[in-house]
Structure formats: C-alpha cells, structure tokens
Amino acid sequence: MRSEPVLPLQTAPIGGYAMSYTEFGSGTPLVLVHGSLSDSRYWKSQMAPLGQSFRVLAVCLRRYWPEAWDGEGDGFSIGQHASDVLEFIDTVAGGPAHLVGHSRGGRVVLEAALRQPDALRSLTLADPGLPLPGGGDERGGFRQRALALIRQGEIEEGLALFVDTVTGPDTWHRMVPWFKEMVRDNVGTLFGQALEKPEPLTPQQIGGLTIPVLLIGGALSPAPYPAVLDALSQWLPHAHRVTITGSSHGMNLGNPRAFNGAIQEFIGG
C-alpha cells in the first residue's frame, strides 16, 4: 500500500491570496508549515501516516510554489506568513489546530502561537530557525552567498550551498530528484528571504507560552539548530523534547517513522 498518496492541490482565499495546500484524513486538524525552499510536498512522508488519526493540512506559504515568484513585490515575511497561517487555521481548518513548523517554518508558527495561542491546540517546532541570544550566525551570511551565485546563473551551486549549510556537507548531491525539483521550484523565495530581518523574540516572550510544546531535532543537525533547541528547552521548561536518531535537519524525511511517531505520541490520536 502506498504510504505517500498523490494528493490534489487545493486553494483557499487567505488575506487576498490564493493559498495552496493539500490535505489527507479526517478529525482534529493538524497543520504542517514548511521551511525554506520547500512547500507542501515537503511533508509527503507525513500525510498518510498522520492522516490515519488527524485531518492533516500541509500549506504552501505565500510566494512559494505553485507560484513562480521572481522576488518582485511584497508579501514575503515572517509576519505575513504567520498571519496567513492563523487565517488558514480559522477558515480552512475550522478551529483550533495542532501546528507543526520546520526550520524557517518553525519561526513562522512560533510567531503565530505568540499572537494567537487560543488558535492552537499544540505547537511543534522542528529545528526552528531562530537567532540565538547575543545575535550572530557562524554560518556567515550563507543566504546572501547562495543568492549571489544564483544571480550569476549558477543556480545549482547556489542551491547546493544553501542546502549543504543547513543540513550537512554533500546533502544536495545525495538528494532524490523530487526534492531537488521542489527546491528549484522555490528558488525565487531566496530573494525575499535574503532581505528578511524579523524582530528577534525574547526569552520572556517565548517563555510566556502555556500551550503544549514539542521540540524536535535531528541527531545530526548542524549548528546552530542544537543550540537553538537547548535555549528553547530552558525558556520553555514544560516543553517535551525529542531527538530523531540518524537524521539531520530534514529529519521528517530522513527518519519519518520516528518523526511521525513523536508527533503522534505527543498530541495523541
């Protein structure tokens, strides 16, 4: 039996934008929010397994595929994406939802949770992309370097630099064709992301969350993700933390059974 069903892409009017998403299953809504250079296809290994217990909805954030964005115009920001997710939960999910965000998507869903915690049943942050206290990023402006290569027409080199930085050396070379296609489809979003300067969140803000929180990290995830989860564990002492063995930043693809099981156990079924 196929574990990754072919799901039709649907759209919903969200904030004046035709927001695309896929869904599978029925019951309590579970909304999945992708990270950089991704879209709803990133969650292909989660849809059917988690859809056995929940109504799983995987969104494509504004300006991501299926839109072929060239970086012109507005609408690409953490704030806008958080607003879209909250409206999506209200109008499409139809009420409070379990919310999962990966990487940059983790920053988006955290913003949504801080704005409107009553819209969420729980919050799961998978290797969220957050600045560490004191600022700075030892990766040294890799987004801008990747974008510079892309502007020069060296698209494969630019995407390889980005993916290998966040996941580990030689990841791009080893990626399966569908994943590379998804990343190429979203290359234009790097123009928006390179300009992003979201307001940093304070430990006091994050520590004020009272909803159930699950923190998920890959055992092989590179810096700064383990340190980010360490900080969140301190600021959210009630949060539950799980490490996915044998996997790096893309742990939902590298070890989907463990990733799905962690979510299932955390939020029940």
DRENMI-270670 format. One line per 8 residues: number of its first residue (from 1); for each residue x, y, z of N, C-alpha, C. Coordinates in nm, 3 decimals, padded with zeros to 5 digits. Each point is the difference from the previous one (the first is absolute). Layout:
! residues N
NUM> X/Y/Z/X/Y/Z/X/Y/Z | ...
END
This chain:
! residues 269
1> 00.084/-00.119/00.000/-00.084/00.119/00.000/00.088/00.125/00.000 | -00.035/00.098/-00.081/00.079/00.122/-00.008/-00.008/00.077/00.131 | 00.115/00.044/00.049/00.001/00.082/00.122/00.000/00.148/-00.034 | 00.019/00.031/-00.129/00.006/00.140/-00.042/-00.100/00.021/-00.113 | -00.127/00.021/00.034/-00.103/00.013/-00.103/00.021/00.125/-00.084 | -00.045/-00.006/-00.125/00.001/00.118/-00.085/-00.121/00.084/00.036 | 00.025/00.117/00.055/-00.108/00.083/00.053/-00.022/00.121/-00.090 | -00.126/00.034/-00.027/-00.028/00.118/-00.083/00.036/00.128/00.073
9> 00.048/00.097/-00.074/00.030/00.131/00.056/-00.129/00.081/00.003 | -00.032/00.053/00.116/-00.120/00.081/00.016/00.042/00.144/00.029 | -00.094/00.093/-00.013/00.029/00.139/00.032/-00.110/00.058/00.088 | 00.037/00.099/00.079/-00.094/00.072/00.084/00.039/00.148/00.000 | -00.099/00.090/-00.004/00.032/00.144/00.004/00.043/00.040/00.141 | 00.125/00.032/00.016/00.056/00.036/00.130/00.067/00.136/-00.012 | -00.056/00.100/00.065/00.059/00.133/-00.003/00.015/00.056/-00.139 | -00.097/-00.028/-00.087/00.007/00.049/-00.136/00.093/-00.079/-00.090
17> 00.045/-00.117/00.046/00.095/-00.083/-00.075/-00.059/-00.139/-00.015 | 00.021/-00.061/-00.116/-00.046/-00.137/-00.022/00.103/-00.096/00.060 | -00.023/-00.039/00.123/00.097/-00.084/00.071/-00.025/-00.147/-00.033 | 00.104/-00.070/-00.040/-00.012/-00.140/-00.038/00.031/-00.091/00.118 | -00.062/-00.118/-00.003/00.023/-00.097/00.107/-00.046/-00.137/-00.046 | 00.043/-00.102/00.071/-00.051/-00.136/-00.019/-00.053/-00.049/00.134 | -00.089/-00.097/-00.006/-00.051/-00.057/00.125/-00.028/-00.148/-00.014 | 00.003/-00.066/00.115/-00.026/-00.145/00.004/-00.053/-00.034/00.138
25> -00.098/-00.087/00.004/-00.053/-00.047/00.126/-00.115/00.083/00.051 | -00.044/-00.031/00.120/-00.112/00.070/00.062/00.021/00.005/00.150 | -00.076/00.090/00.064/00.011/00.014/00.145/00.057/00.133/00.040 | 00.069/00.003/00.112/00.060/00.123/00.050/00.105/00.051/-00.098 | -00.004/00.130/-00.035/00.095/00.051/-00.099/00.144/00.005/00.051 | 00.091/-00.038/-00.089/00.144/00.005/00.024/00.061/00.072/-00.119 | 00.053/00.120/00.022/00.050/00.085/-00.108/00.153/-00.007/-00.002 | 00.056/-00.027/-00.118/00.144/-00.014/-00.019/00.052/00.118/-00.081
33> 00.105/00.066/00.050/00.057/00.119/-00.064/00.146/-00.027/-00.034 | 00.029/00.006/-00.128/00.134/-00.029/-00.052/00.099/00.112/00.028 | 00.127/-00.027/-00.027/00.105/00.099/00.015/00.048/00.055/-00.133 | 00.124/00.045/-00.004/00.058/00.064/-00.118/00.005/-00.095/-00.119 | -00.024/00.055/-00.119/00.013/-00.071/-00.128/-00.087/-00.124/-00.006 | -00.108/-00.002/00.076/-00.088/-00.116/00.006/-00.144/00.044/-00.024 | -00.091/-00.095/00.009/-00.143/00.027/-00.012/-00.074/-00.121/00.057 | -00.126/-00.015/-00.031/-00.078/-00.109/00.058/00.057/-00.137/-00.033
41> 00.072/-00.012/-00.111/00.057/-00.130/-00.039/00.104/-00.049/00.100 | 00.056/00.092/00.078/00.103/-00.037/00.097/-00.053/-00.102/00.102 | -00.133/00.001/00.022/-00.061/-00.083/00.102/-00.057/-00.130/-00.056 | 00.045/-00.045/-00.117/-00.059/-00.116/-00.064/00.005/-00.126/00.087 | 00.101/-00.011/00.086/00.012/-00.118/00.086/-00.081/00.011/00.128 | -00.067/00.113/00.019/-00.082/00.019/00.120/-00.149/-00.012/-00.028 | -00.042/00.025/-00.123/-00.142/00.015/-00.028/-00.081/-00.125/00.033 | 00.035/-00.114/-00.060/-00.079/-00.120/00.022/00.017/-00.057/00.142
49> 00.123/-00.010/00.053/00.011/-00.055/00.136/-00.073/00.082/00.105 | 00.018/00.132/-00.001/-00.069/00.083/00.099/-00.147/00.018/-00.035 | -00.032/-00.015/-00.130/-00.139/00.010/-00.043/-00.087/-00.115/00.047 | 00.061/-00.103/00.056/-00.080/-00.108/00.058/-00.071/00.044/00.128 | 00.053/00.107/00.063/-00.057/00.045/00.127/-00.048/00.145/-00.004 | 00.046/00.078/-00.098/-00.030/00.143/-00.004/-00.038/00.044/-00.140 | -00.060/00.116/-00.009/-00.018/00.066/-00.128/00.127/00.082/-00.025 | 00.089/-00.052/-00.081/00.131/00.060/-00.021/-00.007/00.098/-00.117
57> 00.043/00.124/00.023/-00.002/00.105/-00.100/00.141/00.055/-00.014 | 00.058/-00.014/-00.119/00.135/00.050/-00.027/-00.009/00.120/-00.092 | 00.044/00.115/00.048/-00.017/00.124/-00.076/00.122/00.030/-00.088 | -00.023/00.084/-00.102/00.106/00.064/-00.077/-00.006/00.148/00.036 | 00.099/00.048/00.071/-00.002/00.139/00.044/00.001/00.097/-00.118 | -00.047/00.119/00.026/-00.008/00.105/-00.101/00.135/00.020/-00.070 | -00.005/00.006/-00.132/00.113/00.019/-00.091/00.078/-00.127/-00.029 | -00.034/-00.110/00.068/00.063/-00.128/-00.031/-00.078/-00.070/-00.111
65> 00.058/-00.111/-00.052/-00.070/-00.082/-00.099/-00.142/-00.029/00.046 | -00.097/00.001/-00.089/00.009/-00.001/-00.146/00.020/00.137/-00.066 | 00.007/00.108/00.081/00.035/00.128/-00.061/00.148/-00.004/-00.040 | 00.028/00.054/-00.116/00.140/00.011/-00.046/00.044/00.144/00.025 | 00.042/00.025/00.123/00.030/00.137/00.042/00.140/00.041/-00.043 | 00.012/00.125/-00.046/00.130/00.051/-00.042/00.061/00.098/00.099 | -00.061/00.012/00.117/00.053/00.090/00.102/-00.056/00.140/-00.006 | -00.081/00.029/-00.102/-00.058/00.134/-00.012/-00.131/00.008/00.079
73> -00.023/00.114/00.063/-00.123/00.019/00.077/00.018/-00.037/00.145 | -00.107/00.017/00.075/00.007/-00.024/00.144/-00.071/-00.130/00.037 | -00.024/-00.017/00.128/-00.073/-00.118/00.047/00.087/-00.113/00.050 | 00.134/00.016/-00.010/00.088/-00.106/00.050/00.064/00.048/00.128 | -00.050/-00.050/00.111/00.057/00.035/00.130/-00.052/-00.098/00.105 | 00.073/-00.010/00.110/-00.044/-00.084/00.111/-00.137/00.046/00.048 | -00.017/00.132/00.013/-00.126/00.054/00.049/-00.117/-00.034/-00.089 | 00.018/00.018/-00.132/-00.109/-00.031/-00.093/-00.032/-00.149/00.000
81> 00.102/-00.082/00.002/-00.023/-00.144/00.000/-00.069/-00.045/00.128 | 00.034/00.059/00.114/-00.068/-00.034/00.125/-00.147/00.040/-00.007 | -00.028/00.118/-00.055/-00.139/00.044/-00.016/-00.077/-00.096/-00.090 | 00.064/-00.042/-00.109/-00.065/-00.093/-00.092/-00.031/-00.133/00.069 | 00.094/-00.050/00.078/-00.021/-00.128/00.069/-00.118/00.011/00.097 | -00.008/00.109/00.073/-00.110/00.017/00.094/-00.134/00.009/-00.072 | -00.004/00.072/-00.112/-00.125/00.008/-00.076/-00.035/-00.135/-00.060 | 00.100/-00.074/-00.043/-00.021/-00.134/-00.055/-00.061/-00.091/00.107
89> 00.053/00.006/00.120/-00.054/-00.082/00.110/-00.146/00.035/00.025 | -00.030/00.128/-00.004/-00.137/00.044/00.029/-00.097/-00.039/-00.111 | 00.039/00.022/-00.126/-00.096/-00.016/-00.110/00.003/-00.138/-00.066 | 00.115/-00.064/-00.007/00.009/-00.130/-00.066/-00.002/-00.114/00.103 | 00.086/00.009/00.100/00.000/-00.103/00.104/-00.129/00.005/00.081 | -00.055/00.119/00.013/-00.130/00.014/00.065/00.003/00.003/00.151 | 00.112/00.031/00.057/00.008/00.008/00.145/00.140/-00.030/00.049 | 00.020/-00.002/00.131/00.134/-00.022/00.055/00.065/-00.125/-00.059
97> 00.129/00.013/-00.032/00.073/-00.108/-00.067/00.132/-00.028/00.070 | 00.047/-00.120/-00.016/00.138/-00.031/00.033/00.085/00.060/-00.111 | 00.108/00.068/00.035/00.079/00.073/-00.099/00.145/-00.046/00.007 | 00.055/-00.038/-00.117/00.137/-00.050/-00.011/00.076/00.088/-00.098 | 00.120/00.045/00.036/00.083/00.079/-00.090/00.142/-00.049/-00.001 | 00.059/-00.005/-00.119/00.138/-00.045/-00.016/00.089/00.114/-00.046 | 00.117/00.015/00.061/00.103/00.096/-00.040/-00.058/00.142/00.000 | 00.005/00.071/-00.115/-00.061/00.133/-00.004/-00.149/-00.006/00.034
105> -00.064/-00.109/-00.038/-00.139/-00.020/00.036/-00.022/-00.007/00.150 | 00.105/-00.043/00.074/-00.008/00.001/00.145/-00.010/00.141/00.055 | 00.074/00.092/-00.063/-00.009/00.141/00.041/-00.138/00.056/-00.032 | -00.057/-00.041/-00.113/-00.134/00.045/-00.039/-00.105/-00.048/00.100 | 00.003/-00.128/00.034/-00.105/-00.051/00.089/00.019/00.050/00.143 | 00.124/00.026/00.039/00.022/00.057/00.133/-00.059/00.140/00.007 | 00.017/00.078/-00.106/-00.061/00.132/-00.006/-00.152/-00.011/00.008 | -00.057/-00.096/-00.072/-00.144/-00.020/00.004/-00.047/-00.035/00.141
113> 00.075/-00.087/00.067/-00.038/-00.043/00.135/00.005/00.116/00.098 | 00.100/00.087/-00.014/00.011/00.114/00.091/-00.112/00.101/-00.023 | -00.042/00.013/-00.124/-00.107/00.094/-00.031/-00.137/-00.049/00.046 | -00.025/-00.127/-00.025/-00.135/-00.052/00.025/00.006/-00.143/00.053 | 00.043/-00.016/00.124/00.017/-00.136/00.053/-00.130/-00.079/00.006 | -00.114/00.068/00.010/-00.126/-00.073/00.007/-00.039/-00.064/-00.132 | 00.073/00.031/-00.109/-00.025/-00.064/-00.129/00.070/-00.134/-00.010 | 00.084/-00.032/00.099/00.081/-00.121/-00.005/-00.037/-00.097/00.111
121> -00.002/-00.126/-00.034/-00.013/-00.107/00.099/00.138/-00.038/00.055 | 00.100/00.006/-00.089/00.138/-00.028/00.039/00.092/00.061/-00.104 | 00.129/00.008/00.034/00.100/00.057/-00.089/00.119/-00.094/-00.006 | 00.041/-00.037/-00.122/00.119/-00.082/-00.019/00.101/00.078/-00.081 | 00.121/00.013/00.053/00.109/00.073/-00.066/00.110/-00.100/-00.036 | 00.019/-00.022/-00.130/00.100/-00.094/-00.048/00.121/00.079/-00.051 | 00.111/-00.007/00.073/00.120/00.078/-00.035/-00.037/00.142/-00.044 | -00.067/00.076/00.086/-00.046/00.132/-00.043/00.115/00.096/-00.028
129> -00.021/00.087/-00.098/00.101/00.099/-00.036/-00.017/00.127/00.082 | 00.072/00.008/00.111/-00.008/00.115/00.090/00.141/00.051/00.029 | 00.016/00.132/00.013/00.130/00.052/00.041/00.028/-00.034/00.145 | 00.123/-00.030/00.030/00.038/-00.029/00.138/00.018/00.129/00.079 | -00.014/-00.006/00.132/00.025/00.118/00.082/00.139/00.056/-00.026 | 00.010/00.132/-00.014/00.128/00.062/-00.028/00.024/00.022/-00.147 | -00.089/-00.058/-00.084/00.010/00.024/-00.144/00.117/-00.073/-00.063 | 00.015/00.024/-00.129/00.110/-00.063/-00.073/-00.039/-00.136/-00.054
137> 00.064/-00.038/-00.109/-00.024/-00.130/-00.062/00.131/-00.045/-00.061 | 00.055/-00.106/00.055/00.131/-00.046/-00.044/00.000/-00.049/-00.144 | -00.118/-00.009/-00.061/-00.006/-00.042/-00.140/00.032/00.115/-00.096 | 00.017/00.121/00.054/00.057/00.111/-00.076/-00.073/00.044/-00.124 | -00.130/00.030/00.011/-00.072/00.053/-00.114/-00.011/-00.096/-00.117 | -00.022/-00.127/00.030/-00.004/-00.100/-00.108/-00.117/00.024/-00.095 | -00.109/00.059/00.050/-00.114/00.028/-00.089/00.041/00.098/-00.109 | 00.070/00.105/00.041/00.044/00.100/-00.097/00.101/-00.059/-00.098
145> 00.089/-00.087/00.048/00.097/-00.063/-00.090/-00.069/-00.092/-00.099 | -00.099/-00.075/00.048/-00.075/-00.088/-00.090/-00.074/00.082/-00.104 | -00.061/00.110/00.044/-00.076/00.085/-00.092/00.093/00.064/-00.104 | 00.120/00.037/00.040/00.095/00.060/-00.094/00.033/-00.099/-00.112 | 00.018/-00.125/00.035/00.026/-00.102/-00.102/-00.119/-00.015/-00.093 | -00.119/00.001/00.057/-00.121/-00.015/-00.081/-00.016/00.117/-00.095 | 00.029/00.121/00.046/-00.008/00.118/-00.087/00.099/-00.010/-00.116 | 00.110/-00.068/00.022/00.101/-00.016/-00.105/-00.035/-00.113/-00.096
153> -00.114/-00.065/00.022/-00.040/-00.111/-00.084/00.049/-00.135/00.046 | 00.071/-00.003/00.112/00.051/-00.125/00.055/-00.101/-00.055/00.101 | -00.116/-00.038/-00.052/-00.112/-00.038/00.087/00.030/-00.126/00.080 | 00.052/-00.103/-00.065/00.029/-00.124/00.071/00.102/00.022/00.111 | 00.101/00.081/-00.028/00.102/00.027/00.101/-00.059/00.077/00.118 | -00.087/00.097/-00.031/-00.062/00.078/00.106/-00.091/-00.084/00.087 | -00.080/-00.086/-00.062/-00.089/-00.086/00.077/00.078/-00.103/00.081 | 00.108/-00.051/-00.058/00.084/-00.095/00.074/00.060/00.066/00.123
161> 00.046/00.124/-00.014/00.056/00.072/00.114/-00.103/00.015/00.110 | -00.121/00.039/-00.036/-00.105/00.020/00.101/-00.035/-00.132/00.069 | -00.032/-00.102/-00.078/-00.045/-00.127/00.057/00.110/-00.066/00.082 | 00.123/00.002/-00.049/00.110/-00.063/00.074/00.030/00.073/00.130 | -00.023/00.132/00.003/00.026/00.076/00.122/-00.100/-00.037/00.109 | -00.126/-00.014/-00.036/-00.102/-00.025/00.103/-00.015/-00.147/00.036 | 00.051/-00.090/-00.087/-00.022/-00.143/00.024/00.128/-00.079/00.016 | 00.107/00.043/-00.065/00.127/-00.071/00.012/00.068/-00.013/-00.135
169> 00.133/-00.018/00.000/00.076/-00.007/-00.125/-00.053/-00.108/-00.094 | -00.004/00.036/-00.127/-00.034/-00.093/-00.108/-00.146/-00.046/00.000 | -00.086/00.071/00.077/-00.141/-00.039/00.003/-00.066/00.019/-00.136 | 00.027/00.114/-00.064/-00.065/00.028/-00.128/00.033/-00.108/-00.103 | 00.122/-00.042/-00.004/00.042/-00.103/-00.096/-00.076/-00.130/00.023 | -00.031/-00.029/00.126/-00.064/-00.128/00.034/-00.153/00.007/-00.002 | -00.057/00.117/-00.020/-00.144/00.013/00.006/-00.069/-00.068/-00.119 | -00.120/-00.053/00.027/-00.078/-00.068/-00.104/-00.058/00.103/-00.097
177> -00.034/-00.041/-00.122/-00.045/00.095/-00.102/-00.120/00.085/00.039 | -00.101/-00.059/00.067/-00.118/00.080/00.032/00.034/00.114/00.096 | 00.093/-00.024/00.092/00.039/00.104/00.095/00.072/00.113/-00.074 | 00.090/-00.034/-00.089/00.070/00.103/-00.077/-00.097/00.081/-00.084 | -00.100/-00.067/-00.059/-00.100/00.071/-00.079/-00.076/00.101/00.087 | -00.038/-00.042/00.121/-00.071/00.089/00.091/00.086/00.121/00.035 | 00.126/-00.022/00.030/00.089/00.110/00.036/00.017/00.096/-00.118 | 00.018/-00.053/-00.119/00.014/00.086/-00.118/-00.128/00.081/-00.023
185> -00.115/-00.061/00.024/-00.127/00.070/-00.019/-00.015/00.119/00.093 | 00.074/-00.001/00.111/-00.012/00.106/00.100/00.121/00.092/00.007 | 00.086/-00.006/-00.102/00.124/00.077/00.005/-00.027/00.149/00.013 | -00.109/00.051/-00.060/-00.029/00.143/00.007/-00.024/00.052/00.140 | -00.041/-00.088/00.093/-00.027/00.045/00.136/00.126/00.042/00.073 | 00.117/-00.042/-00.051/00.124/00.044/00.063/00.019/00.152/-00.013 | -00.056/00.058/-00.107/00.009/00.145/-00.016/-00.069/00.070/00.116 | -00.114/-00.054/00.043/-00.070/00.057/00.114/00.066/-00.033/00.132
193> 00.047/-00.123/00.014/00.057/-00.042/00.128/00.130/00.072/00.030 | 00.079/00.029/-00.102/00.128/00.068/00.022/-00.018/00.140/00.055 | -00.119/00.058/-00.020/-00.029/00.135/00.048/-00.070/00.001/00.135 | -00.036/-00.117/00.050/-00.077/-00.007/00.124/00.082/00.041/00.121 | -00.062/00.080/00.084/00.060/00.035/00.129/-00.110/-00.002/00.106 | -00.052/-00.119/00.030/-00.109/-00.009/00.098/00.045/00.045/00.138 | -00.092/00.058/00.073/00.030/00.042/00.136/00.038/-00.120/00.085 | 00.112/00.007/00.073/00.037/-00.114/00.086/-00.100/-00.017/00.113
201> -00.024/-00.123/00.036/-00.089/-00.031/00.111/00.081/-00.013/00.128 | -00.054/00.048/00.109/00.070/-00.005/00.128/-00.036/-00.127/00.076 | 00.088/-00.044/00.090/-00.035/-00.114/00.085/-00.128/00.022/00.077 | -00.026/00.125/00.038/-00.122/00.030/00.074/-00.125/-00.023/-00.085 | 00.008/00.042/-00.128/-00.113/-00.023/-00.089/-00.026/-00.149/-00.019 | 00.105/-00.072/-00.033/-00.015/-00.142/-00.028/-00.041/-00.075/00.127 | 00.060/00.036/00.112/-00.030/-00.067/00.126/-00.142/00.019/00.047 | -00.070/00.099/-00.057/-00.138/00.024/00.039/-00.100/-00.096/-00.063
209> 00.046/-00.082/-00.093/-00.091/-00.096/-00.063/-00.043/-00.107/00.101 | -00.127/-00.025/00.003/-00.052/-00.101/00.092/-00.060/-00.121/-00.071 | -00.009/00.006/-00.133/-00.053/-00.114/-00.074/00.105/-00.111/-00.002 | -00.044/-00.125/-00.023/00.098/-00.110/-00.009/00.097/00.023/-00.115 | 00.129/-00.022/00.025/00.104/00.023/-00.100/00.089/-00.125/-00.012 | 00.023/-00.042/-00.125/00.093/-00.108/-00.029/00.117/00.057/-00.079 | 00.121/-00.031/00.044/00.121/00.041/-00.069/00.064/-00.124/-00.063 | 00.023/00.004/-00.132/00.058/-00.114/-00.070/00.128/00.044/-00.070
217> 00.104/-00.078/00.017/00.126/00.028/-00.067/00.059/-00.125/-00.061 | 00.082/00.018/-00.102/00.071/-00.112/-00.058/00.130/-00.025/00.074 | 00.030/-00.124/00.025/00.123/-00.034/00.073/00.125/00.049/-00.074 | -00.010/00.015/-00.131/00.115/00.041/-00.081/-00.014/00.144/-00.051 | -00.098/00.074/00.049/-00.021/00.136/-00.048/00.121/00.088/00.033 | 00.045/00.082/-00.096/00.115/00.087/00.024/-00.038/00.121/00.082 | 00.101/00.076/00.043/-00.025/00.126/00.068/-00.074/00.093/-00.095 | -00.087/00.085/00.056/-00.022/00.026/00.142/-00.119/-00.074/00.060
225> -00.058/-00.098/-00.073/-00.128/-00.057/00.042/00.003/-00.066/00.138 | 00.101/-00.082/00.033/-00.001/-00.058/00.136/00.003/00.107/00.109 | 00.077/00.108/-00.020/00.008/00.106/00.101/-00.133/00.074/00.010 | -00.070/00.017/-00.112/-00.132/00.064/00.004/-00.096/-00.084/00.084 | 00.001/-00.131/-00.020/-00.088/-00.086/00.079/00.040/-00.002/00.147 | 00.130/00.008/00.028/00.045/00.009/00.139/-00.058/00.125/00.066 | 00.006/00.114/-00.071/-00.052/00.125/00.055/-00.151/-00.009/00.020 | -00.072/-00.054/-00.098/-00.145/-00.013/00.013/-00.037/-00.092/00.116
233> 00.079/-00.103/00.023/-00.026/-00.090/00.112/00.011/00.073/00.133 | 00.092/00.098/00.008/00.015/00.078/00.122/-00.116/00.098/00.016 | -00.040/00.063/-00.110/-00.105/00.102/00.005/-00.139/-00.061/00.015 | -00.014/-00.125/-00.045/-00.128/-00.071/00.007/00.019/-00.128/00.080 | 00.015/00.010/00.130/00.031/-00.119/00.080/-00.108/-00.108/-00.006 | -00.122/00.037/-00.040/-00.107/-00.099/-00.009/00.001/-00.073/-00.134 | 00.084/00.046/-00.095/00.002/-00.060/-00.134/00.059/-00.140/00.003 | -00.048/-00.083/-00.090/00.053/-00.136/-00.017/00.098/00.003/-00.117
241> 00.114/-00.067/00.014/00.102/00.002/-00.105/00.031/-00.141/-00.047 | 00.011/-00.014/-00.131/00.031/-00.129/-00.062/00.112/00.019/-00.101 | 00.095/-00.091/-00.002/00.107/00.000/-00.099/-00.019/-00.118/-00.094 | -00.001/00.029/-00.130/-00.021/-00.104/-00.101/00.135/-00.059/-00.039 | 00.019/-00.126/00.032/00.130/-00.064/-00.023/00.028/-00.017/-00.149 | 00.129/00.008/-00.032/00.045/-00.028/-00.135/-00.038/00.102/-00.104 | -00.051/00.116/00.042/-00.049/00.099/-00.095/00.055/00.137/00.030 | 00.008/00.080/-00.106/00.042/00.139/00.013/-00.122/00.090/-00.003
249> 00.015/00.119/-00.054/-00.103/00.104/00.004/-00.131/-00.046/-00.063 | 00.007/-00.079/-00.105/-00.122/-00.050/-00.064/-00.047/-00.129/00.061 | -00.016/-00.002/00.132/-00.026/-00.125/00.071/-00.136/-00.062/-00.035 | -00.095/00.080/-00.046/-00.130/-00.056/-00.036/00.008/-00.086/-00.127 | 00.104/00.024/-00.081/00.025/-00.082/-00.118/00.104/-00.107/00.027 | 00.100/00.033/00.082/00.107/-00.094/00.029/-00.045/-00.117/00.086 | -00.090/00.026/00.095/-00.052/-00.105/00.087/-00.147/00.029/00.027 | -00.085/-00.013/-00.102/-00.140/00.038/00.017/-00.074/-00.083/00.104
257> 00.035/-00.125/00.015/-00.070/-00.082/00.099/00.019/00.058/00.140 | 00.123/00.037/00.034/00.027/00.056/00.132/-00.063/00.139/00.013 | 00.010/00.081/-00.105/-00.057/00.135/00.004/-00.151/-00.006/00.018 | -00.066/-00.081/-00.083/-00.145/-00.011/00.010/-00.042/-00.058/00.135 | 00.077/-00.096/00.048/-00.032/-00.060/00.129/00.012/00.098/00.114 | 00.099/00.090/-00.008/00.017/00.101/00.105/-00.120/00.094/00.005 | -00.047/00.042/-00.117/-00.117/00.088/-00.004/-00.125/-00.074/00.047 | -00.017/-00.121/-00.049/-00.117/-00.080/00.038/-00.007/-00.019/00.152
265> 00.115/-00.035/00.058/00.003/-00.024/00.145/-00.027/00.130/00.077 | 00.052/00.112/-00.052/-00.013/00.127/00.070/-00.143/00.052/00.002 | -00.066/-00.005/-00.116/-00.134/00.060/-00.005/-00.112/-00.102/00.009 | 00.035/-00.128/00.001/-00.104/-00.101/00.014/-00.072/-00.026/-00.130 | -00.098/-00.083/00.003/-00.072/-00.033/-00.122/-00.142/-00.039/00.029
END
